[in-house]
């Protein structure tokens, strides 16, 4: 029910008060559409309110929470919506309810107490806080220095999704050769993430070094199309194979999180078969239809097939030789 500018939401054993549920977070207007050509077009988008974000979080919770539980979060908050100022929140404010999990992790010069999202009530509370995008660590609270995910961010020079599609195929083929399972996710922005589940045995330095070696091999094989150059001025019109998220205290956008862009696009897991769908692009799904995609379970079984990088490293060295 709603009264006095609030809406009461029951989520599991907890009750969350949603303040100003009618507040517009994503105004209607011109959004970034995408034809399947090199030209960019504009399309109209509908508005979405804080109440819409709450409803989306409740609906997507069964699919999103497995990718959040036990992971420190960095919250991208937009109290006045996407057209207002944003701030990145690492420390958990003291006024957050006691039932929201927290974890204190070491950082250079001290510690940070991160929010951890283990249940649907926390997802609803974070929506009330206008935390539009949830950025997760690639490790869990029990072993924060040992990642169980490796992420390759395919970042195009422009908004041409065909070069992203092509790079994903090349990277997927290489990971298959290394006998590493991998999963695809639209970023809700311009590119794709390729996610590899790992057994948490190596530290972040080791995982990042392996990811860099994979990217180097791929870029060397396709120097006119791919690059590992961190500086934009050195990339030209080539797609950037970004492996920088594979580091301690770095984050990646969580599966099924909303991006702070016109139209409320969602970072959405997809199957490898969907890569061939001509309708696929980085902002294909929004909070209106991402749950429908979630129900198809595009990552079914993949995240449970974690692998050690030891054997894969030996295979990669053989390829390089």
Backbone bond lengths (Angstrom), bond angles and torsions (degrees), N, CA, C in turn:
res aa  C-N    CA-C-N  psi(-1)  N-CA   C-N-CA  omega(-1)  CA-C   N-CA-C  phi
1 X - - - 1.452 - - 1.513 109.05 -
2 X 1.335 116.58 164.79 1.451 119.54 178.59 1.514 109.17 -130.47
3 X 1.326 115.86 142.42 1.460 121.17 179.22 1.507 107.76 -160.54
4 X 1.343 115.06 141.61 1.462 118.57 175.87 1.503 113.87 57.23
5 X 1.340 116.78 32.95 1.459 118.76 178.68 1.510 113.64 78.11
6 X 1.335 118.01 15.91 1.461 120.83 176.86 1.523 109.61 -128.86
7 X 1.319 114.62 161.37 1.462 121.96 176.78 1.514 107.40 -133.57
8 X 1.310 116.71 129.45 1.462 121.42 -179.34 1.521 109.36 -92.01
9 X 1.332 115.60 125.08 1.461 121.22 -178.52 1.525 108.83 -121.72
10 X 1.307 115.88 125.96 1.461 121.35 174.91 1.513 108.89 -94.22
11 X 1.327 116.51 124.34 1.467 121.67 -179.90 1.524 108.11 -134.52
12 X 1.319 116.68 104.63 1.452 120.02 -175.45 1.520 110.11 61.97
13 X 1.325 118.25 -133.96 1.466 120.25 -178.80 1.519 114.02 -82.27
14 X 1.324 117.55 0.30 1.461 120.81 -172.57 1.526 111.96 -114.01
15 X 1.317 115.12 151.52 1.454 122.68 173.88 1.519 108.79 -112.90
16 X 1.320 116.09 129.69 1.464 121.41 -177.39 1.522 108.82 -118.10
17 X 1.310 115.79 130.43 1.454 120.99 174.62 1.532 108.57 -90.58
18 X 1.318 115.81 118.71 1.458 121.49 177.30 1.519 107.73 -96.25
19 X 1.313 116.16 118.03 1.459 121.68 -176.80 1.533 110.56 -90.86
20 X 1.323 115.49 135.26 1.463 122.21 178.36 1.534 111.33 50.99
21 X 1.338 116.92 59.01 1.471 119.43 -177.86 1.525 113.81 -62.63
22 X 1.341 117.07 -20.88 1.469 119.80 179.67 1.526 113.06 -87.04
23 X 1.320 116.93 1.38 1.467 119.86 179.59 1.527 109.84 -64.42
24 X 1.310 116.56 129.89 1.464 121.38 -178.39 1.522 109.76 -79.79
25 X 1.316 115.61 121.44 1.467 121.36 176.40 1.529 111.53 -98.81
26 X 1.328 116.12 -33.47 1.467 122.12 178.58 1.526 107.63 -122.73
27 X 1.331 117.97 99.39 1.472 119.56 -179.19 1.524 111.62 -65.72
28 X 1.325 115.48 151.92 1.454 119.97 172.97 1.522 108.48 -70.77
29 X 1.315 115.91 152.00 1.460 118.66 178.59 1.498 111.60 154.89
30 X 1.319 114.62 -157.25 1.462 120.26 -177.60 1.510 109.40 -79.46
31 X 1.308 115.54 118.58 1.455 120.29 175.83 1.506 110.45 -105.75
32 X 1.319 115.45 177.96 1.455 119.83 -179.33 1.516 109.01 -92.80
33 X 1.317 115.96 101.28 1.449 120.57 176.36 1.514 109.86 -86.78
34 X 1.308 116.22 177.53 1.456 118.20 -178.08 1.511 110.44 -152.81
35 X 1.312 115.84 114.12 1.451 120.32 170.16 1.526 107.05 -82.85
36 X 1.305 116.95 165.04 1.456 119.63 179.45 1.529 109.58 -93.19
37 X 1.313 114.20 49.62 1.453 123.21 172.70 1.511 104.93 -134.56
38 X 1.294 118.00 -176.40 1.452 120.33 178.99 1.523 111.57 -81.06
39 X 1.328 116.91 -7.87 1.457 119.57 179.03 1.511 110.19 -83.96
40 X 1.349 116.30 147.12 1.442 121.36 176.57 1.522 108.97 -104.49
41 X 1.307 115.96 140.61 1.449 121.23 -179.90 1.514 109.48 -120.92
42 X 1.317 115.82 169.40 1.450 121.97 176.93 1.518 109.23 -115.39
43 X 1.319 115.71 139.82 1.444 119.52 176.08 1.523 108.60 -133.37
44 X 1.314 116.11 156.54 1.446 120.47 179.65 1.518 109.69 -80.70
45 X 1.329 116.97 141.69 1.461 121.84 177.08 1.521 108.67 -120.44
46 X 1.320 116.62 151.20 1.454 121.00 176.50 1.519 108.86 -85.35
47 X 1.331 116.38 164.78 1.458 119.48 178.95 1.521 109.96 -86.12
48 X 1.327 114.45 151.81 1.457 121.04 175.27 1.525 108.72 -128.64
49 X 1.319 115.19 137.82 1.457 121.59 -177.55 1.526 110.81 -102.56
50 X 1.337 114.63 174.65 1.459 119.39 174.54 1.536 110.26 -60.99
51 X 1.324 116.70 -37.03 1.460 119.70 176.32 1.513 112.38 -61.35
52 X 1.341 117.26 -37.59 1.465 120.71 176.50 1.526 110.71 -64.01
53 X 1.336 116.67 -40.16 1.465 120.36 178.98 1.527 110.30 -65.50
54 X 1.326 117.00 -40.84 1.464 121.01 176.53 1.531 110.33 -59.80
55 X 1.330 116.31 -48.12 1.469 120.34 -179.45 1.516 111.29 -61.47
56 X 1.326 116.33 -39.05 1.467 119.48 177.97 1.530 110.45 -64.58
57 X 1.320 117.54 -46.59 1.463 120.61 -179.90 1.531 111.27 -59.84
58 X 1.320 117.09 -39.38 1.464 119.45 178.96 1.528 110.59 -65.66
59 X 1.328 116.80 -42.00 1.459 120.57 -176.89 1.525 112.30 -71.12
60 X 1.325 116.85 -36.55 1.465 120.47 -175.05 1.527 112.40 -88.84
61 X 1.330 117.31 -7.96 1.470 121.37 -174.18 1.533 113.65 -51.31
62 X 1.341 120.77 -45.68 1.471 119.01 -178.73 1.525 113.84 -59.87
63 X 1.321 116.01 -27.35 1.464 120.52 -178.00 1.529 112.31 -94.20
64 X 1.326 116.85 -29.57 1.459 122.05 -175.48 1.526 112.73 -85.99
65 X 1.339 116.45 -39.09 1.470 119.53 -173.49 1.537 114.26 -59.37
66 X 1.338 120.24 -36.48 1.470 118.11 177.37 1.524 113.98 -58.11
67 X 1.333 117.09 -23.39 1.462 121.27 179.98 1.530 112.48 -92.42
68 X 1.340 116.26 -3.98 1.462 120.97 -178.24 1.524 113.24 -112.56
69 X 1.328 116.90 -32.68 1.458 120.37 -171.17 1.524 111.92 -55.27
70 X 1.333 114.33 133.12 1.452 120.23 175.98 1.516 115.20 74.03
71 X 1.325 117.54 12.41 1.465 120.01 -178.15 1.525 111.02 -115.72
72 X 1.322 118.60 131.79 1.469 119.94 171.74 1.520 110.01 -59.47
73 X 1.334 115.97 142.84 1.455 121.47 -179.00 1.519 111.20 -118.70
74 X 1.315 115.49 149.01 1.454 122.37 163.30 1.525 105.64 -112.99
75 X 1.331 115.92 128.86 1.453 121.53 -173.60 1.521 110.60 -102.50
76 X 1.317 115.85 128.68 1.465 121.31 175.57 1.523 107.64 -97.88
77 X 1.317 115.86 105.23 1.461 120.98 -172.39 1.530 111.98 -105.88
78 X 1.326 114.54 139.38 1.464 122.57 179.02 1.527 107.89 -131.42
79 X 1.323 118.46 78.83 1.474 120.97 -174.78 1.523 113.94 -56.86
80 X 1.329 117.75 -29.78 1.459 121.30 -179.69 1.526 111.82 -107.20
81 X 1.315 117.02 20.38 1.454 121.04 179.83 1.517 112.40 86.56
82 X 1.325 115.33 179.93 1.461 120.04 -173.01 1.517 113.00 -66.99
83 X 1.330 117.81 -19.53 1.459 119.75 179.33 1.522 112.48 -87.56
84 X 1.323 117.16 -6.14 1.460 120.86 179.86 1.509 111.87 -100.54
85 X 1.328 117.00 -174.65 1.472 120.56 179.93 1.523 111.36 -67.78
86 X 1.305 115.70 152.65 1.459 121.04 175.61 1.510 109.03 -119.53
87 X 1.313 116.13 157.50 1.460 119.35 168.53 1.516 109.40 -145.17
88 X 1.317 114.38 149.39 1.460 122.00 -178.20 1.527 107.88 -97.68
89 X 1.303 116.64 119.76 1.462 122.20 -175.15 1.517 110.50 -105.79
90 X 1.320 115.89 118.07 1.462 121.59 174.74 1.525 110.50 -100.85
91 X 1.329 117.05 -54.69 1.457 121.09 -179.98 1.522 111.35 -69.61
92 X 1.310 116.95 138.82 1.459 122.14 176.62 1.524 109.83 -81.73
93 X 1.342 118.31 122.49 1.465 120.51 179.08 1.529 112.13 -61.74
94 X 1.307 116.91 150.05 1.464 121.45 -178.28 1.516 112.33 -64.15
95 X 1.341 117.58 -26.35 1.455 119.72 -176.43 1.525 113.29 -78.80
96 X 1.333 119.11 -6.09 1.461 120.00 176.64 1.527 109.08 -62.77
97 X 1.331 118.17 144.52 1.471 120.51 -178.59 1.528 112.64 -57.10
98 X 1.327 115.03 150.43 1.464 120.06 -179.28 1.521 112.18 -63.15
99 X 1.342 117.49 -26.88 1.457 119.36 -176.14 1.528 112.98 -77.35
100 X 1.327 118.29 -6.84 1.457 120.74 174.46 1.532 108.86 -81.63
101 X 1.323 115.15 127.04 1.461 120.36 -178.66 1.521 111.17 -69.25
102 X 1.317 114.68 149.99 1.460 122.48 177.73 1.527 108.61 -138.45
103 X 1.315 115.16 158.84 1.459 119.50 172.81 1.525 108.09 -143.84
104 X 1.307 115.03 134.39 1.461 120.69 178.20 1.517 108.64 -97.59
105 X 1.323 116.44 122.52 1.461 121.40 -177.44 1.520 109.59 -123.13
106 X 1.300 114.56 150.80 1.454 119.80 -179.90 1.514 112.14 -77.74
107 X 1.299 114.93 135.55 1.459 122.58 173.42 1.525 107.78 -130.91
108 X 1.315 115.56 166.15 1.451 119.20 178.65 1.528 109.91 -59.91
109 X 1.308 116.13 120.96 1.459 120.67 179.14 1.511 114.49 89.88
110 X 1.333 118.40 4.22 1.456 118.42 178.70 1.512 112.57 157.46
111 X 1.332 116.46 -145.55 1.456 121.97 -179.91 1.528 109.93 -134.04
112 X 1.332 115.08 162.58 1.461 122.39 175.51 1.520 107.75 -132.15
113 X 1.331 116.92 137.11 1.459 122.28 179.35 1.530 108.32 -100.68
114 X 1.324 115.67 96.89 1.461 121.33 -176.39 1.525 111.68 -83.54
115 X 1.314 115.28 149.73 1.458 121.69 170.11 1.523 109.05 -74.93
116 X 1.344 115.97 142.08 1.459 122.96 174.31 1.525 107.25 -122.28
117 X 1.316 117.36 131.72 1.466 121.38 -177.14 1.522 109.54 -104.65
118 X 1.336 115.48 101.84 1.459 120.71 -177.06 1.522 113.91 -106.58
119 X 1.330 118.34 -7.10 1.464 118.95 -174.97 1.530 110.37 -150.86
120 X 1.336 115.15 169.38 1.460 120.97 -176.11 1.521 111.57 -67.97
121 X 1.350 118.22 -30.56 1.462 120.19 178.96 1.524 110.65 -62.47
122 X 1.331 116.53 -39.63 1.455 119.85 177.94 1.520 110.44 -65.50
123 X 1.325 117.09 -39.55 1.463 120.24 176.96 1.530 110.73 -59.61
124 X 1.327 116.72 -42.24 1.463 120.27 179.01 1.524 110.14 -66.35
125 X 1.334 116.67 -42.83 1.464 120.18 -179.58 1.525 111.18 -61.58
126 X 1.330 116.79 -41.66 1.458 120.16 179.77 1.526 111.28 -66.49
127 X 1.337 117.35 -33.43 1.462 119.83 174.11 1.526 110.07 -64.47
128 X 1.333 117.14 -40.30 1.464 120.19 177.14 1.525 111.23 -61.94
129 X 1.321 116.77 -30.93 1.463 121.84 178.40 1.526 112.26 -81.46
130 X 1.331 116.79 6.30 1.471 122.62 -177.73 1.524 111.48 57.57
131 X 1.340 115.06 35.97 1.464 120.38 171.63 1.528 106.22 -82.86
132 X 1.316 115.99 92.67 1.463 120.21 -173.21 1.514 111.62 -73.00
133 X 1.319 116.85 -44.34 1.465 120.74 -175.97 1.521 110.00 -118.94
134 X 1.328 116.03 128.95 1.460 122.35 178.12 1.529 108.47 -101.70
135 X 1.312 115.37 120.02 1.463 121.99 178.88 1.526 107.67 -104.78
136 X 1.322 117.53 122.16 1.463 120.81 -173.36 1.527 111.87 -106.84
137 X 1.317 114.49 152.34 1.462 120.18 169.98 1.531 108.64 -71.61
138 X 1.317 115.93 158.22 1.459 121.67 177.13 1.522 111.64 -92.96
139 X 1.325 116.67 9.26 1.459 122.63 176.34 1.517 108.61 -131.36
140 X 1.331 115.88 168.56 1.460 121.27 -177.81 1.523 110.90 -109.03
141 X 1.326 114.55 166.60 1.463 120.05 -172.41 1.525 113.22 -61.06
142 X 1.325 118.34 -31.95 1.463 119.81 -178.91 1.513 113.57 -70.85
143 X 1.340 116.41 -26.59 1.463 121.86 -179.16 1.527 108.43 -142.23
144 X 1.309 116.24 69.58 1.463 119.26 -173.31 1.524 112.88 -64.92
145 X 1.329 117.23 -19.95 1.460 119.73 -179.48 1.527 112.57 -95.27
146 X 1.348 117.54 5.15 1.464 121.82 -178.40 1.523 109.57 -125.54
147 X 1.311 118.99 97.64 1.465 121.10 -176.60 1.524 112.86 -67.70
148 X 1.335 115.41 145.98 1.455 120.43 172.76 1.530 111.10 -114.95
149 X 1.320 115.57 13.77 1.455 122.58 172.76 1.527 108.90 -139.58
150 X 1.314 115.83 144.45 1.458 122.68 171.42 1.522 106.40 -123.57
151 X 1.332 116.39 134.10 1.464 120.25 -174.02 1.523 110.86 -125.45
152 X 1.326 115.25 131.09 1.459 122.90 169.95 1.529 106.68 -108.94
153 X 1.313 116.29 124.69 1.466 121.81 179.29 1.523 108.36 -102.32
154 X 1.325 116.60 114.36 1.463 121.45 -179.64 1.517 107.72 -90.42
155 X 1.316 115.72 103.46 1.467 122.86 -170.03 1.529 109.60 -111.36
156 X 1.337 118.15 104.63 1.471 120.01 -176.97 1.523 111.38 -75.22
157 X 1.315 115.57 159.75 1.463 120.37 179.59 1.524 111.27 -72.49
158 X 1.332 116.86 -28.39 1.456 121.58 178.37 1.513 110.02 -131.06
159 X 1.315 116.94 -139.16 1.460 120.79 -178.70 1.526 111.18 -118.51
160 X 1.326 116.16 28.23 1.453 121.26 178.52 1.522 108.79 -87.54
161 X 1.330 116.72 106.62 1.464 119.26 -175.46 1.524 112.37 -74.38
162 X 1.317 117.79 -18.66 1.461 118.99 -179.49 1.527 111.44 -62.70
163 X 1.350 117.23 -35.77 1.462 117.94 178.56 1.523 110.66 -71.13
164 X 1.323 117.59 -29.31 1.468 121.09 175.16 1.518 109.76 -68.04
165 X 1.312 115.82 -45.27 1.469 121.50 179.28 1.536 110.77 -58.08
166 X 1.325 115.49 -45.09 1.463 120.83 -179.36 1.525 111.34 -64.61
167 X 1.335 116.89 -43.99 1.471 120.45 179.90 1.517 110.92 -64.26
168 X 1.325 117.35 -38.25 1.462 120.71 179.49 1.524 110.58 -62.66
169 X 1.323 116.35 -41.62 1.469 119.24 178.46 1.526 110.78 -61.68
170 X 1.329 116.36 -44.73 1.459 119.74 -179.24 1.527 111.20 -63.35
171 X 1.320 116.68 -43.55 1.461 120.28 -179.95 1.527 110.38 -67.06
172 X 1.322 117.22 -41.57 1.460 120.14 178.56 1.515 112.25 -61.05
173 X 1.322 116.68 -40.52 1.466 120.28 178.31 1.519 111.04 -63.96
174 X 1.339 117.02 -40.87 1.466 120.05 179.65 1.532 110.58 -66.45
175 X 1.311 116.98 -43.21 1.469 119.70 178.70 1.527 110.86 -63.82
176 X 1.325 117.28 -35.44 1.466 120.22 175.41 1.529 110.46 -62.01
177 X 1.333 116.37 -41.66 1.468 119.88 177.67 1.522 111.35 -61.41
178 X 1.327 115.28 -33.61 1.467 120.26 179.66 1.521 111.96 -83.82
179 X 1.343 116.10 0.13 1.464 123.62 -179.38 1.527 111.84 59.61
180 X 1.327 115.01 41.39 1.456 121.61 175.83 1.526 108.94 -111.05
181 X 1.333 118.37 125.18 1.464 120.11 175.15 1.523 110.00 -67.48
182 X 1.308 116.95 149.31 1.458 119.67 -178.95 1.525 109.83 -147.74
183 X 1.326 114.75 155.55 1.465 121.65 -178.52 1.518 109.15 -134.41
184 X 1.329 115.70 150.22 1.462 122.25 -178.32 1.517 111.13 -105.51
185 X 1.330 115.92 146.62 1.462 120.60 174.38 1.523 109.22 -145.98
186 X 1.319 116.52 131.06 1.456 118.77 169.91 1.519 108.35 -67.91
187 X 1.308 117.79 148.15 1.459 119.71 -177.79 1.524 112.88 -90.03
188 X 1.344 117.47 -12.63 1.454 120.07 -172.63 1.510 112.06 76.28
189 X 1.332 115.99 5.28 1.463 121.08 179.84 1.523 109.28 -121.65
190 X 1.359 117.57 -92.33 1.462 119.15 -179.33 1.515 113.47 -127.06
191 X 1.335 117.49 -24.51 1.450 118.78 -170.11 1.510 114.52 -122.54
192 X 1.324 114.40 -154.66 1.456 123.54 178.27 1.519 109.29 -129.53
193 X 1.327 116.72 151.18 1.451 122.49 166.65 1.527 108.01 -105.56
194 X 1.307 115.93 138.66 1.457 121.85 170.30 1.535 105.71 -110.44
195 X 1.332 115.88 119.50 1.457 122.32 -172.25 1.525 109.44 -111.86
196 X 1.337 116.31 131.48 1.456 122.52 179.72 1.524 108.82 -117.39
197 X 1.344 119.23 120.98 1.463 120.73 176.95 1.530 110.97 -76.14
198 X 1.322 116.27 135.77 1.460 122.07 -176.22 1.522 111.37 -124.24
199 X 1.318 116.06 151.53 1.460 119.27 164.74 1.530 105.97 -78.28
200 X 1.330 118.45 132.93 1.476 120.35 -172.21 1.532 112.54 -77.78
201 X 1.320 115.61 70.41 1.464 120.94 -178.92 1.520 112.96 -106.97
202 X 1.331 116.04 -32.62 1.463 119.93 -178.25 1.516 110.75 -98.27
203 X 1.333 115.58 153.40 1.461 118.59 176.23 1.524 109.90 -80.59
204 X 1.314 115.35 176.18 1.462 119.63 -176.45 1.522 112.11 -63.00
205 X 1.314 117.48 -35.88 1.466 119.17 -179.79 1.524 110.82 -61.25
206 X 1.324 115.93 -42.08 1.456 119.49 -179.65 1.517 112.33 -67.48
207 X 1.327 116.42 -41.03 1.460 120.42 179.90 1.524 110.40 -66.92
208 X 1.332 116.14 -43.18 1.474 118.77 179.93 1.517 110.89 -64.18
209 X 1.327 117.23 -38.84 1.463 120.06 179.07 1.523 111.21 -64.47
210 X 1.327 116.22 -39.20 1.467 119.34 176.83 1.529 110.14 -64.64
211 X 1.335 116.85 -46.83 1.467 120.44 179.70 1.518 110.85 -59.45
212 X 1.327 116.93 -40.36 1.458 120.47 178.74 1.530 110.36 -63.03
213 X 1.321 117.21 -40.26 1.462 120.39 179.90 1.527 111.09 -64.51
214 X 1.328 116.79 -41.47 1.466 120.60 177.01 1.525 110.24 -60.71
215 X 1.344 115.73 -47.46 1.467 119.93 -179.61 1.530 111.05 -62.80
216 X 1.319 116.70 -39.70 1.468 120.32 179.37 1.528 111.33 -62.91
217 X 1.331 116.36 -42.65 1.470 120.19 179.32 1.521 110.22 -62.07
218 X 1.316 116.45 -43.44 1.459 120.75 -177.98 1.530 111.40 -68.38
219 X 1.334 116.15 -42.96 1.470 119.77 -179.74 1.528 111.22 -66.94
220 X 1.328 116.86 -36.21 1.465 119.99 178.74 1.522 111.41 -66.19
221 X 1.338 116.31 -31.93 1.466 120.34 179.85 1.523 112.16 -77.99
222 X 1.345 117.09 -21.52 1.468 121.40 -177.21 1.537 109.37 -137.70
223 X 1.318 117.32 61.35 1.467 120.49 -172.42 1.523 114.84 -65.72
224 X 1.327 116.72 -19.98 1.465 119.43 179.72 1.521 112.41 -84.41
225 X 1.324 117.15 -13.12 1.465 121.16 -175.75 1.520 114.18 -117.36
226 X 1.327 116.63 -27.48 1.460 120.79 -172.92 1.515 110.75 -127.29
227 X 1.339 116.02 152.02 1.461 120.40 178.48 1.522 110.13 -148.75
228 X 1.314 114.58 155.38 1.470 120.88 172.52 1.526 110.43 -113.05
229 X 1.316 116.84 13.24 1.469 121.25 -178.93 1.528 110.30 -68.98
230 X 1.334 116.11 121.61 1.464 120.52 -177.60 1.527 112.07 -71.76
231 X 1.343 117.40 -30.19 1.463 120.43 -178.69 1.518 110.52 -85.31
232 X 1.322 115.35 130.09 1.464 119.82 -177.63 1.516 112.65 -57.99
233 X 1.340 117.00 -36.18 1.460 120.02 -177.13 1.519 112.22 -66.25
234 X 1.346 116.69 -18.46 1.464 120.70 -179.50 1.525 112.90 -93.86
235 X 1.336 117.37 -3.84 1.462 119.64 -174.27 1.520 113.44 -90.68
236 X 1.322 116.78 -27.05 1.455 118.67 -173.71 1.510 109.93 63.58
237 X 1.350 116.75 -134.31 1.458 120.00 179.23 1.529 111.57 -102.58
238 X 1.331 116.32 20.42 1.463 120.60 -179.86 1.525 111.54 -86.43
239 X 1.330 115.98 153.08 1.456 121.15 176.93 1.523 109.79 -76.07
240 X 1.320 116.10 137.09 1.459 123.06 -177.64 1.524 109.70 -91.82
241 X 1.326 116.58 122.20 1.461 122.77 173.38 1.528 107.47 -88.14
242 X 1.311 116.15 95.51 1.464 122.04 -172.34 1.529 109.58 -92.95
243 X 1.330 116.11 119.88 1.477 120.54 179.10 1.532 110.90 -116.27
244 X 1.337 117.14 11.18 1.464 121.19 -171.32 1.528 113.85 -69.49
245 X 1.326 118.13 -17.83 1.457 119.77 179.69 1.520 112.34 -70.45
246 X 1.311 116.90 -14.78 1.458 121.51 -179.18 1.527 110.47 -84.40
247 X 1.320 115.52 66.13 1.469 121.28 -178.82 1.521 108.71 -150.53
248 X 1.306 115.66 152.48 1.462 121.03 -179.71 1.527 110.08 -57.38
249 X 1.335 115.30 133.08 1.472 123.98 177.74 1.521 113.36 73.17
250 X 1.335 117.88 2.20 1.459 120.41 172.36 1.533 108.75 -87.04
251 X 1.317 116.30 160.78 1.454 120.40 -176.96 1.524 111.32 -133.40
252 X 1.326 114.55 165.56 1.467 121.97 172.85 1.526 107.39 -134.90
253 X 1.326 116.78 150.67 1.458 119.05 179.58 1.525 108.91 -60.80
254 X 1.326 115.37 138.99 1.455 121.13 -176.66 1.525 111.22 -77.41
255 X 1.325 117.53 147.50 1.460 119.74 172.92 1.524 111.11 -56.67
256 X 1.319 115.93 134.54 1.462 126.21 178.56 1.524 114.12 74.00
257 X 1.335 117.97 9.31 1.457 118.44 175.45 1.527 110.18 -80.07
258 X 1.340 115.85 153.00 1.455 122.21 -179.80 1.520 108.89 -86.76
259 X 1.305 117.56 142.80 1.449 122.21 177.41 1.529 109.72 -99.77
260 X 1.312 115.62 147.54 1.472 121.45 -177.33 1.521 109.88 -83.77
261 X 1.325 115.02 68.25 1.450 122.57 -179.99 1.522 108.95 -135.95
262 X 1.324 118.31 159.75 1.463 120.42 179.24 1.528 112.00 -53.28
263 X 1.315 116.02 136.31 1.454 120.31 178.36 1.508 115.14 87.22
264 X 1.338 118.82 -2.15 1.474 123.85 178.29 1.525 112.74 55.35
265 X 1.354 118.30 56.17 1.464 119.58 176.75 1.527 110.94 -68.75
266 X 1.324 115.73 156.89 1.462 122.18 -174.84 1.523 109.73 -121.59
267 X 1.334 116.10 137.97 1.465 121.59 171.69 1.530 106.84 -72.74
268 X 1.331 116.91 110.78 1.456 120.75 -165.05 1.524 112.87 -124.11
269 X 1.334 117.90 123.73 1.462 120.53 172.89 1.525 111.82 -59.55
270 X 1.317 115.43 140.32 1.457 121.82 176.79 1.524 108.34 -134.41
271 X 1.317 115.91 160.42 1.459 120.37 175.21 1.523 109.30 -85.08
272 X 1.321 116.22 161.93 1.463 119.44 177.57 1.530 110.84 -64.50
273 X 1.327 117.01 -31.47 1.466 119.49 177.74 1.524 111.43 -62.76
274 X 1.335 116.80 -33.67 1.458 120.33 -178.69 1.525 113.01 -69.59
275 X 1.316 116.43 -13.79 1.462 119.17 177.66 1.521 111.18 -60.83
276 X 1.342 117.28 -25.92 1.463 121.42 -179.63 1.521 112.91 -85.57
277 X 1.324 118.03 -4.66 1.457 121.56 -178.82 1.526 109.20 -72.92
278 X 1.321 118.74 119.33 1.478 119.97 -179.06 1.524 113.08 -62.87
279 X 1.334 117.97 -17.76 1.467 120.77 179.35 1.530 112.31 -82.72
280 X 1.318 116.64 -8.46 1.462 119.46 -176.98 1.526 110.94 -73.61
281 X 1.315 116.41 133.90 1.459 122.37 167.78 1.522 107.78 -154.86
282 X 1.309 117.24 175.15 1.462 121.61 -170.05 1.518 113.18 -64.22
283 X 1.335 117.60 -24.80 1.469 120.92 -178.77 1.525 110.36 -115.25
284 X 1.326 115.89 32.62 1.467 121.31 -174.47 1.531 112.24 -61.01
285 X 1.355 118.05 -38.69 1.454 121.04 -175.38 1.525 110.97 -112.45
286 X 1.330 115.08 147.20 1.462 122.33 176.37 1.526 108.22 -124.31
287 X 1.340 116.27 -176.79 1.463 117.96 179.38 1.532 111.83 -66.99
288 X 1.322 117.33 -10.26 1.466 119.88 176.30 1.513 112.72 -75.79
289 X 1.337 118.29 -34.77 1.465 119.35 -171.88 1.525 115.06 -131.46
290 X 1.347 118.56 2.85 1.466 120.06 -178.89 1.522 111.92 -65.60
291 X 1.336 117.71 -30.89 1.469 119.67 179.59 1.528 110.48 -65.50
292 X 1.331 117.04 -35.65 1.469 119.77 176.65 1.522 110.25 -60.73
293 X 1.328 117.40 -42.51 1.458 120.45 176.66 1.524 110.55 -65.42
294 X 1.328 117.35 -39.28 1.469 120.95 179.78 1.522 111.04 -59.54
295 X 1.334 116.46 -37.68 1.472 120.17 -177.37 1.524 112.38 -66.60
296 X 1.324 118.12 -18.07 1.471 120.36 176.21 1.523 111.53 -78.60
297 X 1.335 116.82 -8.12 1.476 123.61 178.73 1.532 111.69 48.74
298 X 1.326 116.85 63.77 1.471 120.31 -175.37 1.522 113.87 -65.97
299 X 1.338 117.72 -19.98 1.469 120.07 179.62 1.524 111.88 -101.73
300 X 1.299 118.65 17.86 1.461 121.79 -173.64 1.528 111.67 -50.83
301 X 1.320 115.56 120.40 1.461 121.44 175.37 1.508 115.93 83.72
302 X 1.333 118.55 -17.02 1.470 120.06 -172.66 1.522 111.61 -71.54
303 X 1.342 117.50 -45.55 1.455 119.92 -175.45 1.531 112.94 -68.35
304 X 1.329 117.05 -15.01 1.469 120.32 177.47 1.523 112.22 -89.92
305 X 1.318 116.96 1.46 1.472 121.15 -178.16 1.531 111.04 -104.58
306 X 1.313 116.33 41.76 1.470 120.82 -177.13 1.525 111.08 -59.15
307 X 1.332 114.68 144.09 1.457 121.08 -178.09 1.530 110.35 -128.59
308 X 1.318 114.61 154.78 1.463 121.02 170.80 1.523 108.73 -82.74
309 X 1.331 116.14 150.17 1.459 119.77 -179.41 1.531 113.01 -85.66
310 X 1.322 117.50 -6.27 1.469 119.51 -179.69 1.515 113.02 -58.05
311 X 1.340 118.77 -60.74 1.471 120.05 178.96 1.533 112.83 -60.21
312 X 1.327 116.40 -38.24 1.468 119.58 179.29 1.523 110.63 -64.44
313 X 1.329 117.15 -36.56 1.460 120.57 178.20 1.513 111.59 -63.85
314 X 1.313 116.49 -38.98 1.467 119.56 178.43 1.535 110.89 -67.55
315 X 1.311 116.43 -38.94 1.471 119.33 176.99 1.530 110.62 -65.29
316 X 1.335 116.13 -39.24 1.463 119.47 179.67 1.526 110.68 -65.64
317 X 1.319 116.95 -40.58 1.465 119.89 177.74 1.518 111.58 -62.43
318 X 1.339 116.49 -36.91 1.465 119.98 178.26 1.526 110.37 -65.88
319 X 1.332 116.86 -37.48 1.462 119.84 178.10 1.519 111.37 -66.21
320 X 1.333 116.14 -37.53 1.458 120.70 -178.10 1.520 111.07 -71.87
321 X 1.328 116.32 -31.09 1.463 120.06 179.64 1.533 110.44 -75.08
